[in-house]
Amino acid sequence: MTQPNDLDIDQVAADLDNVAAALSRLSDGTYWTDEVSGEELPAEVLAADPTARRQS
């Protein structure tokens, strides 16, 4: 039985991977760019999810 305070370790690991990827993209200057289309990510997308890699 899962308790409400139990951590989902897989989700925590995925979140950390996303943060690391966002920091890497920031470092190499591609943070604001959709990784699939190459178009600029709107500020609203990044404000809603700072680790977003593409516009949905």
C-alpha positions in Angstrom: 0.0 0.0 0.0 1.4 3.4 -1.0 1.3 6.1 1.6 0.5 9.7 0.6 4.0 10.8 1.8 5.9 8.1 -0.1 8.2 9.4 -2.7 8.0 8.2 -6.3 11.8 7.7 -6.8 11.4 7.1 -10.5 9.6 10.4 -10.9 12.2 12.2 -8.7 15.0 10.8 -10.9 13.1 11.8 -14.1 12.7 15.3 -12.7 16.4 15.6 -11.9 17.3 14.4 -15.4 15.0 17.1 -16.9 16.7 19.7 -14.7 20.1 18.6 -15.7 19.1 18.7 -19.4 17.7 22.2 -19.0 20.9 23.4 -17.3 22.9 21.8 -20.1 20.7 23.5 -22.7 21.1 26.8 -20.9 24.8 26.4 -20.9 25.1 25.7 -24.6 22.6 28.4 -25.6 19.7 26.2 -26.8 17.5 26.5 -23.7 14.9 28.7 -25.6 14.8 26.4 -28.6 12.4 23.6 -29.4 14.7 20.6 -29.7 12.6 19.0 -32.5 11.5 22.0 -34.7 14.4 24.4 -33.8 11.8 27.2 -33.3 11.9 29.5 -30.3 10.0 28.2 -27.3 7.4 30.8 -26.1 8.1 32.4 -22.7 4.8 31.1 -21.5 5.8 27.5 -22.2 9.0 27.9 -20.2 7.2 29.8 -17.4 4.8 26.9 -17.1 7.5 24.2 -17.3 11.1 25.5 -17.0 12.4 22.0 -18.2 10.3 22.0 -21.4 12.2 20.8 -24.4 9.5 21.4 -27.0 6.2 23.1 -27.4 3.3 20.7 -27.1 
